Amino acid sequence: MESGPAIFTGSVFAVFGAALVLWTAVRLRQGAPVAHGTNPAVSAAVAAFAGTAALLLAVWCFTRT
């Protein structure tokens, strides 16, 4: 019974994390700022960390099913 919500939540985290990591990589490759008005290195690091954390949460959710 509990596997349905865990699969849904894991899928949401996986899609969000993958999209955030991909978007950050594309912005860095183009030389564009990741976040306007901030230090480029810090904003890229925070975005990459958040994306990776979301992917790790997705893996954790999938192991709970």
CHARMM internal coordinates of N, CA and C (Angstrom, degrees):
IC EDIT
DIST 1 N 1 CA 1.4392
DIST 1 CA 1 C 1.5147
ANGL 1 N 1 CA 1 C 112.22
DIST 1 C 2 N 1.3204
ANGL 1 CA 1 C 2 N 117.73
DIHE 1 N 1 CA 1 C 2 N -34.12
DIST 2 N 2 CA 1.4474
ANGL 1 C 2 N 2 CA 121.32
DIHE 1 CA 1 C 2 N 2 CA -176.83
DIST 2 CA 2 C 1.5237
ANGL 2 N 2 CA 2 C 112.77
DIHE 1 C 2 N 2 CA 2 C -81.69
DIST 2 C 3 N 1.3144
ANGL 2 CA 2 C 3 N 118.90
DIHE 2 N 2 CA 2 C 3 N -10.22
DIST 3 N 3 CA 1.4584
ANGL 2 C 3 N 3 CA 119.88
DIHE 2 CA 2 C 3 N 3 CA -174.10
DIST 3 CA 3 C 1.5297
ANGL 3 N 3 CA 3 C 112.65
DIHE 2 C 3 N 3 CA 3 C -73.31
DIST 3 C 4 N 1.3086
ANGL 3 CA 3 C 4 N 118.52
DIHE 3 N 3 CA 3 C 4 N -28.04
DIST 4 N 4 CA 1.4675
ANGL 3 C 4 N 4 CA 120.49
DIHE 3 CA 3 C 4 N 4 CA 179.87
DIST 4 CA 4 C 1.5145
ANGL 4 N 4 CA 4 C 112.85
DIHE 3 C 4 N 4 CA 4 C -61.22
DIST 4 C 5 N 1.3300
ANGL 4 CA 4 C 5 N 119.12
DIHE 4 N 4 CA 4 C 5 N -53.60
DIST 5 N 5 CA 1.4570
ANGL 4 C 5 N 5 CA 119.94
DIHE 4 CA 4 C 5 N 5 CA 178.28
DIST 5 CA 5 C 1.5273
ANGL 5 N 5 CA 5 C 113.08
DIHE 4 C 5 N 5 CA 5 C -63.50
DIST 5 C 6 N 1.3315
ANGL 5 CA 5 C 6 N 117.57
DIHE 5 N 5 CA 5 C 6 N -34.80
DIST 6 N 6 CA 1.4642
ANGL 5 C 6 N 6 CA 120.18
DIHE 5 CA 5 C 6 N 6 CA 179.45
DIST 6 CA 6 C 1.5213
ANGL 6 N 6 CA 6 C 110.70
DIHE 5 C 6 N 6 CA 6 C -67.28
DIST 6 C 7 N 1.3064
ANGL 6 CA 6 C 7 N 117.30
DIHE 6 N 6 CA 6 C 7 N -38.80
DIST 7 N 7 CA 1.4635
ANGL 6 C 7 N 7 CA 120.47
DIHE 6 CA 6 C 7 N 7 CA 178.36
DIST 7 CA 7 C 1.5243
ANGL 7 N 7 CA 7 C 110.22
DIHE 6 C 7 N 7 CA 7 C -67.89
DIST 7 C 8 N 1.3267
ANGL 7 CA 7 C 8 N 117.37
DIHE 7 N 7 CA 7 C 8 N -42.65
DIST 8 N 8 CA 1.4601
ANGL 7 C 8 N 8 CA 120.62
DIHE 7 CA 7 C 8 N 8 CA 178.62
DIST 8 CA 8 C 1.5272
ANGL 8 N 8 CA 8 C 110.73
DIHE 7 C 8 N 8 CA 8 C -62.78
DIST 8 C 9 N 1.3281
ANGL 8 CA 8 C 9 N 116.87
DIHE 8 N 8 CA 8 C 9 N -47.69
DIST 9 N 9 CA 1.4574
ANGL 8 C 9 N 9 CA 120.67
DIHE 8 CA 8 C 9 N 9 CA -179.33
DIST 9 CA 9 C 1.5223
ANGL 9 N 9 CA 9 C 111.04
DIHE 8 C 9 N 9 CA 9 C -63.96
DIST 9 C 10 N 1.3113
ANGL 9 CA 9 C 10 N 117.31
DIHE 9 N 9 CA 9 C 10 N -42.13
DIST 10 N 10 CA 1.4610
ANGL 9 C 10 N 10 CA 120.71
DIHE 9 CA 9 C 10 N 10 CA 177.35
DIST 10 CA 10 C 1.5114
ANGL 10 N 10 CA 10 C 111.71
DIHE 9 C 10 N 10 CA 10 C -62.01
DIST 10 C 11 N 1.3199
ANGL 10 CA 10 C 11 N 117.20
DIHE 10 N 10 CA 10 C 11 N -38.80
DIST 11 N 11 CA 1.4692
ANGL 10 C 11 N 11 CA 120.53
DIHE 10 CA 10 C 11 N 11 CA 178.34
DIST 11 CA 11 C 1.5259
ANGL 11 N 11 CA 11 C 111.60
DIHE 10 C 11 N 11 CA 11 C -65.86
DIST 11 C 12 N 1.3285
ANGL 11 CA 11 C 12 N 116.32
DIHE 11 N 11 CA 11 C 12 N -40.59
DIST 12 N 12 CA 1.4621
ANGL 11 C 12 N 12 CA 120.07
DIHE 11 CA 11 C 12 N 12 CA 178.44
DIST 12 CA 12 C 1.5236
ANGL 12 N 12 CA 12 C 110.20
DIHE 11 C 12 N 12 CA 12 C -63.77
DIST 12 C 13 N 1.3273
ANGL 12 CA 12 C 13 N 117.20
DIHE 12 N 12 CA 12 C 13 N -46.80
DIST 13 N 13 CA 1.4608
ANGL 12 C 13 N 13 CA 120.36
DIHE 12 CA 12 C 13 N 13 CA 178.10
DIST 13 CA 13 C 1.5236
ANGL 13 N 13 CA 13 C 111.28
DIHE 12 C 13 N 13 CA 13 C -61.71
DIST 13 C 14 N 1.3270
ANGL 13 CA 13 C 14 N 117.50
DIHE 13 N 13 CA 13 C 14 N -40.11
DIST 14 N 14 CA 1.4610
ANGL 13 C 14 N 14 CA 120.83
DIHE 13 CA 13 C 14 N 14 CA -178.43
DIST 14 CA 14 C 1.5301
ANGL 14 N 14 CA 14 C 111.34
DIHE 13 C 14 N 14 CA 14 C -65.69
DIST 14 C 15 N 1.3221
ANGL 14 CA 14 C 15 N 116.76
DIHE 14 N 14 CA 14 C 15 N -44.64
DIST 15 N 15 CA 1.4653
ANGL 14 C 15 N 15 CA 119.76
DIHE 14 CA 14 C 15 N 15 CA -179.99
DIST 15 CA 15 C 1.5211
ANGL 15 N 15 CA 15 C 110.32
DIHE 14 C 15 N 15 CA 15 C -65.85
DIST 15 C 16 N 1.3339
ANGL 15 CA 15 C 16 N 117.18
DIHE 15 N 15 CA 15 C 16 N -45.84
DIST 16 N 16 CA 1.4653
ANGL 15 C 16 N 16 CA 120.16
DIHE 15 CA 15 C 16 N 16 CA 179.98
DIST 16 CA 16 C 1.5175
ANGL 16 N 16 CA 16 C 111.39
DIHE 15 C 16 N 16 CA 16 C -63.03
DIST 16 C 17 N 1.3258
ANGL 16 CA 16 C 17 N 117.59
DIHE 16 N 16 CA 16 C 17 N -47.06
DIST 17 N 17 CA 1.4600
ANGL 16 C 17 N 17 CA 120.95
DIHE 16 CA 16 C 17 N 17 CA -178.65
DIST 17 CA 17 C 1.5134
ANGL 17 N 17 CA 17 C 112.60
DIHE 16 C 17 N 17 CA 17 C -62.83
DIST 17 C 18 N 1.3288
ANGL 17 CA 17 C 18 N 116.56
DIHE 17 N 17 CA 17 C 18 N -44.55
DIST 18 N 18 CA 1.4624
ANGL 17 C 18 N 18 CA 120.01
DIHE 17 CA 17 C 18 N 18 CA 179.72
DIST 18 CA 18 C 1.5317
ANGL 18 N 18 CA 18 C 110.86
DIHE 17 C 18 N 18 CA 18 C -64.74
DIST 18 C 19 N 1.3221
ANGL 18 CA 18 C 19 N 116.65
DIHE 18 N 18 CA 18 C 19 N -41.55
DIST 19 N 19 CA 1.4665
ANGL 18 C 19 N 19 CA 119.90
DIHE 18 CA 18 C 19 N 19 CA 179.66
DIST 19 CA 19 C 1.5274
ANGL 19 N 19 CA 19 C 110.98
DIHE 18 C 19 N 19 CA 19 C -65.44
DIST 19 C 20 N 1.3210
ANGL 19 CA 19 C 20 N 117.22
DIHE 19 N 19 CA 19 C 20 N -40.72
DIST 20 N 20 CA 1.4657
ANGL 19 C 20 N 20 CA 120.10
DIHE 19 CA 19 C 20 N 20 CA -179.27
DIST 20 CA 20 C 1.5188
ANGL 20 N 20 CA 20 C 111.70
DIHE 19 C 20 N 20 CA 20 C -67.85
DIST 20 C 21 N 1.3147
ANGL 20 CA 20 C 21 N 117.48
DIHE 20 N 20 CA 20 C 21 N -42.43
DIST 21 N 21 CA 1.4666
ANGL 20 C 21 N 21 CA 120.20
DIHE 20 CA 20 C 21 N 21 CA 177.99
DIST 21 CA 21 C 1.5235
ANGL 21 N 21 CA 21 C 110.39
DIHE 20 C 21 N 21 CA 21 C -65.55
DIST 21 C 22 N 1.3245
ANGL 21 CA 21 C 22 N 117.41
DIHE 21 N 21 CA 21 C 22 N -42.90
DIST 22 N 22 CA 1.4586
ANGL 21 C 22 N 22 CA 120.90
DIHE 21 CA 21 C 22 N 22 CA 179.12
DIST 22 CA 22 C 1.5265
ANGL 22 N 22 CA 22 C 111.36
DIHE 21 C 22 N 22 CA 22 C -63.88
DIST 22 C 23 N 1.3288
ANGL 22 CA 22 C 23 N 116.80
DIHE 22 N 22 CA 22 C 23 N -45.22
DIST 23 N 23 CA 1.4603
ANGL 22 C 23 N 23 CA 121.12
DIHE 22 CA 22 C 23 N 23 CA -179.79
DIST 23 CA 23 C 1.5248
ANGL 23 N 23 CA 23 C 110.67
DIHE 22 C 23 N 23 CA 23 C -62.20
DIST 23 C 24 N 1.3344
ANGL 23 CA 23 C 24 N 117.09
DIHE 23 N 23 CA 23 C 24 N -42.46
DIST 24 N 24 CA 1.4585
ANGL 23 C 24 N 24 CA 121.16
DIHE 23 CA 23 C 24 N 24 CA 178.87
DIST 24 CA 24 C 1.5265
ANGL 24 N 24 CA 24 C 110.55
DIHE 23 C 24 N 24 CA 24 C -63.04
DIST 24 C 25 N 1.3171
ANGL 24 CA 24 C 25 N 116.93
DIHE 24 N 24 CA 24 C 25 N -43.29
DIST 25 N 25 CA 1.4674
ANGL 24 C 25 N 25 CA 120.37
DIHE 24 CA 24 C 25 N 25 CA 179.66
DIST 25 CA 25 C 1.5228
ANGL 25 N 25 CA 25 C 111.44
DIHE 24 C 25 N 25 CA 25 C -63.75
DIST 25 C 26 N 1.3155
ANGL 25 CA 25 C 26 N 117.42
DIHE 25 N 25 CA 25 C 26 N -41.01
DIST 26 N 26 CA 1.4678
ANGL 25 C 26 N 26 CA 120.52
DIHE 25 CA 25 C 26 N 26 CA 179.37
DIST 26 CA 26 C 1.5214
ANGL 26 N 26 CA 26 C 110.47
DIHE 25 C 26 N 26 CA 26 C -65.45
DIST 26 C 27 N 1.3342
ANGL 26 CA 26 C 27 N 116.94
DIHE 26 N 26 CA 26 C 27 N -43.96
DIST 27 N 27 CA 1.4721
ANGL 26 C 27 N 27 CA 120.43
DIHE 26 CA 26 C 27 N 27 CA 179.49
DIST 27 CA 27 C 1.5227
ANGL 27 N 27 CA 27 C 111.07
DIHE 26 C 27 N 27 CA 27 C -62.31
DIST 27 C 28 N 1.3290
ANGL 27 CA 27 C 28 N 117.50
DIHE 27 N 27 CA 27 C 28 N -41.42
DIST 28 N 28 CA 1.4605
ANGL 27 C 28 N 28 CA 120.30
DIHE 27 CA 27 C 28 N 28 CA 178.87
DIST 28 CA 28 C 1.5207
ANGL 28 N 28 CA 28 C 111.38
DIHE 27 C 28 N 28 CA 28 C -67.21
DIST 28 C 29 N 1.3193
ANGL 28 CA 28 C 29 N 116.79
DIHE 28 N 28 CA 28 C 29 N -39.58
DIST 29 N 29 CA 1.4712
ANGL 28 C 29 N 29 CA 120.99
DIHE 28 CA 28 C 29 N 29 CA 179.57
DIST 29 CA 29 C 1.5172
ANGL 29 N 29 CA 29 C 111.75
DIHE 28 C 29 N 29 CA 29 C -64.48
DIST 29 C 30 N 1.3307
ANGL 29 CA 29 C 30 N 116.61
DIHE 29 N 29 CA 29 C 30 N -35.23
DIST 30 N 30 CA 1.4608
ANGL 29 C 30 N 30 CA 121.04
DIHE 29 CA 29 C 30 N 30 CA 178.74
DIST 30 CA 30 C 1.5261
ANGL 30 N 30 CA 30 C 112.69
DIHE 29 C 30 N 30 CA 30 C -80.51
DIST 30 C 31 N 1.3200
ANGL 30 CA 30 C 31 N 117.24
DIHE 30 N 30 CA 30 C 31 N -11.87
DIST 31 N 31 CA 1.4540
ANGL 30 C 31 N 31 CA 121.23
DIHE 30 CA 30 C 31 N 31 CA -177.02
DIST 31 CA 31 C 1.5113
ANGL 31 N 31 CA 31 C 112.75
DIHE 30 C 31 N 31 CA 31 C 78.90
DIST 31 C 32 N 1.3071
ANGL 31 CA 31 C 32 N 117.23
DIHE 31 N 31 CA 31 C 32 N 14.66
DIST 32 N 32 CA 1.4628
ANGL 31 C 32 N 32 CA 122.50
DIHE 31 CA 31 C 32 N 32 CA 179.99
DIST 32 CA 32 C 1.5293
ANGL 32 N 32 CA 32 C 109.12
DIHE 31 C 32 N 32 CA 32 C -88.49
DIST 32 C 33 N 1.3255
ANGL 32 CA 32 C 33 N 116.88
DIHE 32 N 32 CA 32 C 33 N 153.54
DIST 33 N 33 CA 1.4729
ANGL 32 C 33 N 33 CA 118.34
DIHE 32 CA 32 C 33 N 33 CA 179.04
DIST 33 CA 33 C 1.5305
ANGL 33 N 33 CA 33 C 111.53
DIHE 32 C 33 N 33 CA 33 C -69.89
DIST 33 C 34 N 1.3092
ANGL 33 CA 33 C 34 N 115.66
DIHE 33 N 33 CA 33 C 34 N 144.60
DIST 34 N 34 CA 1.4579
ANGL 33 C 34 N 34 CA 120.71
DIHE 33 CA 33 C 34 N 34 CA 177.86
DIST 34 CA 34 C 1.5229
ANGL 34 N 34 CA 34 C 109.32
DIHE 33 C 34 N 34 CA 34 C -78.66
DIST 34 C 35 N 1.3356
ANGL 34 CA 34 C 35 N 116.62
DIHE 34 N 34 CA 34 C 35 N -38.46
DIST 35 N 35 CA 1.4623
ANGL 34 C 35 N 35 CA 122.38
DIHE 34 CA 34 C 35 N 35 CA 176.29
DIST 35 CA 35 C 1.5300
ANGL 35 N 35 CA 35 C 107.37
DIHE 34 C 35 N 35 CA 35 C -139.25
DIST 35 C 36 N 1.2985
ANGL 35 CA 35 C 36 N 117.53
DIHE 35 N 35 CA 35 C 36 N 131.41
DIST 36 N 36 CA 1.4544
ANGL 35 C 36 N 36 CA 121.48
DIHE 35 CA 35 C 36 N 36 CA -178.41
DIST 36 CA 36 C 1.5253
ANGL 36 N 36 CA 36 C 111.05
DIHE 35 C 36 N 36 CA 36 C -72.51
DIST 36 C 37 N 1.3254
ANGL 36 CA 36 C 37 N 115.43
DIHE 36 N 36 CA 36 C 37 N 139.36
DIST 37 N 37 CA 1.4523
ANGL 36 C 37 N 37 CA 120.96
DIHE 36 CA 36 C 37 N 37 CA 175.37
DIST 37 CA 37 C 1.5122
ANGL 37 N 37 CA 37 C 115.23
DIHE 36 C 37 N 37 CA 37 C 81.16
DIST 37 C 38 N 1.3263
ANGL 37 CA 37 C 38 N 117.85
DIHE 37 N 37 CA 37 C 38 N 14.05
DIST 38 N 38 CA 1.4625
ANGL 37 C 38 N 38 CA 121.08
DIHE 37 CA 37 C 38 N 38 CA 179.45
DIST 38 CA 38 C 1.5141
ANGL 38 N 38 CA 38 C 109.19
DIHE 37 C 38 N 38 CA 38 C -128.69
DIST 38 C 39 N 1.3140
ANGL 38 CA 38 C 39 N 115.19
DIHE 38 N 38 CA 38 C 39 N 169.98
DIST 39 N 39 CA 1.4530
ANGL 38 C 39 N 39 CA 121.13
DIHE 38 CA 38 C 39 N 39 CA 175.39
DIST 39 CA 39 C 1.5323
ANGL 39 N 39 CA 39 C 107.90
DIHE 38 C 39 N 39 CA 39 C -66.71
DIST 39 C 40 N 1.3391
ANGL 39 CA 39 C 40 N 118.06
DIHE 39 N 39 CA 39 C 40 N 125.44
DIST 40 N 40 CA 1.4828
ANGL 39 C 40 N 40 CA 119.63
DIHE 39 CA 39 C 40 N 40 CA -176.62
DIST 40 CA 40 C 1.5275
ANGL 40 N 40 CA 40 C 114.14
DIHE 39 C 40 N 40 CA 40 C -58.94
DIST 40 C 41 N 1.3176
ANGL 40 CA 40 C 41 N 117.34
DIHE 40 N 40 CA 40 C 41 N -38.99
DIST 41 N 41 CA 1.4674
ANGL 40 C 41 N 41 CA 119.35
DIHE 40 CA 40 C 41 N 41 CA -178.80
DIST 41 CA 41 C 1.5243
ANGL 41 N 41 CA 41 C 111.09
DIHE 40 C 41 N 41 CA 41 C -68.25
DIST 41 C 42 N 1.3072
ANGL 41 CA 41 C 42 N 116.85
DIHE 41 N 41 CA 41 C 42 N -41.15
DIST 42 N 42 CA 1.4630
ANGL 41 C 42 N 42 CA 120.45
DIHE 41 CA 41 C 42 N 42 CA -178.88
DIST 42 CA 42 C 1.5239
ANGL 42 N 42 CA 42 C 110.58
DIHE 41 C 42 N 42 CA 42 C -68.47
DIST 42 C 43 N 1.3220
ANGL 42 CA 42 C 43 N 117.24
DIHE 42 N 42 CA 42 C 43 N -44.19
DIST 43 N 43 CA 1.4652
ANGL 42 C 43 N 43 CA 119.21
DIHE 42 CA 42 C 43 N 43 CA -179.03
DIST 43 CA 43 C 1.5301
ANGL 43 N 43 CA 43 C 111.40
DIHE 42 C 43 N 43 CA 43 C -65.43
DIST 43 C 44 N 1.3247
ANGL 43 CA 43 C 44 N 117.43
DIHE 43 N 43 CA 43 C 44 N -37.08
DIST 44 N 44 CA 1.4614
ANGL 43 C 44 N 44 CA 120.20
DIHE 43 CA 43 C 44 N 44 CA 177.50
DIST 44 CA 44 C 1.5261
ANGL 44 N 44 CA 44 C 110.70
DIHE 43 C 44 N 44 CA 44 C -67.16
DIST 44 C 45 N 1.3189
ANGL 44 CA 44 C 45 N 116.67
DIHE 44 N 44 CA 44 C 45 N -40.34
DIST 45 N 45 CA 1.4676
ANGL 44 C 45 N 45 CA 120.01
DIHE 44 CA 44 C 45 N 45 CA 179.70
DIST 45 CA 45 C 1.5232
ANGL 45 N 45 CA 45 C 111.24
DIHE 44 C 45 N 45 CA 45 C -66.36
DIST 45 C 46 N 1.3163
ANGL 45 CA 45 C 46 N 117.14
DIHE 45 N 45 CA 45 C 46 N -42.31
DIST 46 N 46 CA 1.4662
ANGL 45 C 46 N 46 CA 120.31
DIHE 45 CA 45 C 46 N 46 CA -179.73
DIST 46 CA 46 C 1.5293
ANGL 46 N 46 CA 46 C 110.51
DIHE 45 C 46 N 46 CA 46 C -66.11
DIST 46 C 47 N 1.3308
ANGL 46 CA 46 C 47 N 117.09
DIHE 46 N 46 CA 46 C 47 N -42.79
DIST 47 N 47 CA 1.4648
ANGL 46 C 47 N 47 CA 120.27
DIHE 46 CA 46 C 47 N 47 CA 179.37
DIST 47 CA 47 C 1.5306
ANGL 47 N 47 CA 47 C 110.94
DIHE 46 C 47 N 47 CA 47 C -64.89
DIST 47 C 48 N 1.3260
ANGL 47 CA 47 C 48 N 116.67
DIHE 47 N 47 CA 47 C 48 N -42.37
DIST 48 N 48 CA 1.4614
ANGL 47 C 48 N 48 CA 119.83
DIHE 47 CA 47 C 48 N 48 CA 178.83
DIST 48 CA 48 C 1.5284
ANGL 48 N 48 CA 48 C 110.93
DIHE 47 C 48 N 48 CA 48 C -65.15
DIST 48 C 49 N 1.3233
ANGL 48 CA 48 C 49 N 116.52
DIHE 48 N 48 CA 48 C 49 N -39.81
DIST 49 N 49 CA 1.4680
ANGL 48 C 49 N 49 CA 120.19
DIHE 48 CA 48 C 49 N 49 CA 177.78
DIST 49 CA 49 C 1.5219
ANGL 49 N 49 CA 49 C 111.08
DIHE 48 C 49 N 49 CA 49 C -64.00
DIST 49 C 50 N 1.3225
ANGL 49 CA 49 C 50 N 117.08
DIHE 49 N 49 CA 49 C 50 N -43.94
DIST 50 N 50 CA 1.4662
ANGL 49 C 50 N 50 CA 120.66
DIHE 49 CA 49 C 50 N 50 CA -179.68
DIST 50 CA 50 C 1.5310
ANGL 50 N 50 CA 50 C 110.90
DIHE 49 C 50 N 50 CA 50 C -63.81
DIST 50 C 51 N 1.3270
ANGL 50 CA 50 C 51 N 117.14
DIHE 50 N 50 CA 50 C 51 N -41.77
DIST 51 N 51 CA 1.4581
ANGL 50 C 51 N 51 CA 120.37
DIHE 50 CA 50 C 51 N 51 CA 178.16
DIST 51 CA 51 C 1.5159
ANGL 51 N 51 CA 51 C 112.64
DIHE 50 C 51 N 51 CA 51 C -64.47
DIST 51 C 52 N 1.3245
ANGL 51 CA 51 C 52 N 115.94
DIHE 51 N 51 CA 51 C 52 N -42.67
DIST 52 N 52 CA 1.4577
ANGL 51 C 52 N 52 CA 120.40
DIHE 51 CA 51 C 52 N 52 CA 178.40
DIST 52 CA 52 C 1.5296
ANGL 52 N 52 CA 52 C 111.19
DIHE 51 C 52 N 52 CA 52 C -65.75
DIST 52 C 53 N 1.3257
ANGL 52 CA 52 C 53 N 116.14
DIHE 52 N 52 CA 52 C 53 N -40.53
DIST 53 N 53 CA 1.4668
ANGL 52 C 53 N 53 CA 119.89
DIHE 52 CA 52 C 53 N 53 CA 177.93
DIST 53 CA 53 C 1.5289
ANGL 53 N 53 CA 53 C 110.64
DIHE 52 C 53 N 53 CA 53 C -62.21
DIST 53 C 54 N 1.3252
ANGL 53 CA 53 C 54 N 117.18
DIHE 53 N 53 CA 53 C 54 N -40.15
DIST 54 N 54 CA 1.4621
ANGL 53 C 54 N 54 CA 120.31
DIHE 53 CA 53 C 54 N 54 CA 178.35
DIST 54 CA 54 C 1.5300
ANGL 54 N 54 CA 54 C 110.60
DIHE 53 C 54 N 54 CA 54 C -64.58
DIST 54 C 55 N 1.3134
ANGL 54 CA 54 C 55 N 117.13
DIHE 54 N 54 CA 54 C 55 N -40.07
DIST 55 N 55 CA 1.4647
ANGL 54 C 55 N 55 CA 119.94
DIHE 54 CA 54 C 55 N 55 CA 177.98
DIST 55 CA 55 C 1.5312
ANGL 55 N 55 CA 55 C 111.10
DIHE 54 C 55 N 55 CA 55 C -65.57
DIST 55 C 56 N 1.3194
ANGL 55 CA 55 C 56 N 117.14
DIHE 55 N 55 CA 55 C 56 N -39.12
DIST 56 N 56 CA 1.4646
ANGL 55 C 56 N 56 CA 119.90
DIHE 55 CA 55 C 56 N 56 CA 177.04
DIST 56 CA 56 C 1.5246
ANGL 56 N 56 CA 56 C 111.67
DIHE 55 C 56 N 56 CA 56 C -66.42
DIST 56 C 57 N 1.3284
ANGL 56 CA 56 C 57 N 116.96
DIHE 56 N 56 CA 56 C 57 N -37.73
DIST 57 N 57 CA 1.4625
ANGL 56 C 57 N 57 CA 120.05
DIHE 56 CA 56 C 57 N 57 CA 174.94
DIST 57 CA 57 C 1.5262
ANGL 57 N 57 CA 57 C 111.32
DIHE 56 C 57 N 57 CA 57 C -64.05
DIST 57 C 58 N 1.3164
ANGL 57 CA 57 C 58 N 116.47
DIHE 57 N 57 CA 57 C 58 N -36.34
DIST 58 N 58 CA 1.4628
ANGL 57 C 58 N 58 CA 119.97
DIHE 57 CA 57 C 58 N 58 CA 177.12
DIST 58 CA 58 C 1.5187
ANGL 58 N 58 CA 58 C 110.94
DIHE 57 C 58 N 58 CA 58 C -62.81
DIST 58 C 59 N 1.3105
ANGL 58 CA 58 C 59 N 115.96
DIHE 58 N 58 CA 58 C 59 N -45.17
DIST 59 N 59 CA 1.4655
ANGL 58 C 59 N 59 CA 120.01
DIHE 58 CA 58 C 59 N 59 CA 178.20
DIST 59 CA 59 C 1.5253
ANGL 59 N 59 CA 59 C 110.25
DIHE 58 C 59 N 59 CA 59 C -61.48
DIST 59 C 60 N 1.3225
ANGL 59 CA 59 C 60 N 116.51
DIHE 59 N 59 CA 59 C 60 N -42.41
DIST 60 N 60 CA 1.4631
ANGL 59 C 60 N 60 CA 120.14
DIHE 59 CA 59 C 60 N 60 CA 178.91
DIST 60 CA 60 C 1.5402
ANGL 60 N 60 CA 60 C 110.93
DIHE 59 C 60 N 60 CA 60 C -62.04
DIST 60 C 61 N 1.3288
ANGL 60 CA 60 C 61 N 116.23
DIHE 60 N 60 CA 60 C 61 N -42.60
DIST 61 N 61 CA 1.4722
ANGL 60 C 61 N 61 CA 119.42
DIHE 60 CA 60 C 61 N 61 CA 178.95
DIST 61 CA 61 C 1.5280
ANGL 61 N 61 CA 61 C 111.32
DIHE 60 C 61 N 61 CA 61 C -63.85
DIST 61 C 62 N 1.3291
ANGL 61 CA 61 C 62 N 116.70
DIHE 61 N 61 CA 61 C 62 N -39.96
DIST 62 N 62 CA 1.4649
ANGL 61 C 62 N 62 CA 119.51
DIHE 61 CA 61 C 62 N 62 CA -179.47
DIST 62 CA 62 C 1.5257
ANGL 62 N 62 CA 62 C 111.97
DIHE 61 C 62 N 62 CA 62 C -68.47
DIST 62 C 63 N 1.3309
ANGL 62 CA 62 C 63 N 117.84
DIHE 62 N 62 CA 62 C 63 N -27.73
DIST 63 N 63 CA 1.4608
ANGL 62 C 63 N 63 CA 119.01
DIHE 62 CA 62 C 63 N 63 CA 178.08
DIST 63 CA 63 C 1.5167
ANGL 63 N 63 CA 63 C 111.63
DIHE 62 C 63 N 63 CA 63 C -78.08
DIST 63 C 64 N 1.3193
ANGL 63 CA 63 C 64 N 118.32
DIHE 63 N 63 CA 63 C 64 N -12.37
DIST 64 N 64 CA 1.4766
ANGL 63 C 64 N 64 CA 122.85
DIHE 63 CA 63 C 64 N 64 CA 179.77
DIST 64 CA 64 C 1.5199
ANGL 64 N 64 CA 64 C 112.21
DIHE 63 C 64 N 64 CA 64 C -88.53
DIST 64 C 65 N 1.3208
ANGL 64 CA 64 C 65 N 118.89
DIHE 64 N 64 CA 64 C 65 N -4.49
DIST 65 N 65 CA 1.4652
ANGL 64 C 65 N 65 CA 120.55
DIHE 64 CA 64 C 65 N 65 CA -176.74
DIST 65 CA 65 C 1.5064
ANGL 65 N 65 CA 65 C 111.40
DIHE 64 C 65 N 65 CA 65 C -80.98
END
COOR INIT
IC SEED 1 N 1 CA 1 C
IC BUILD
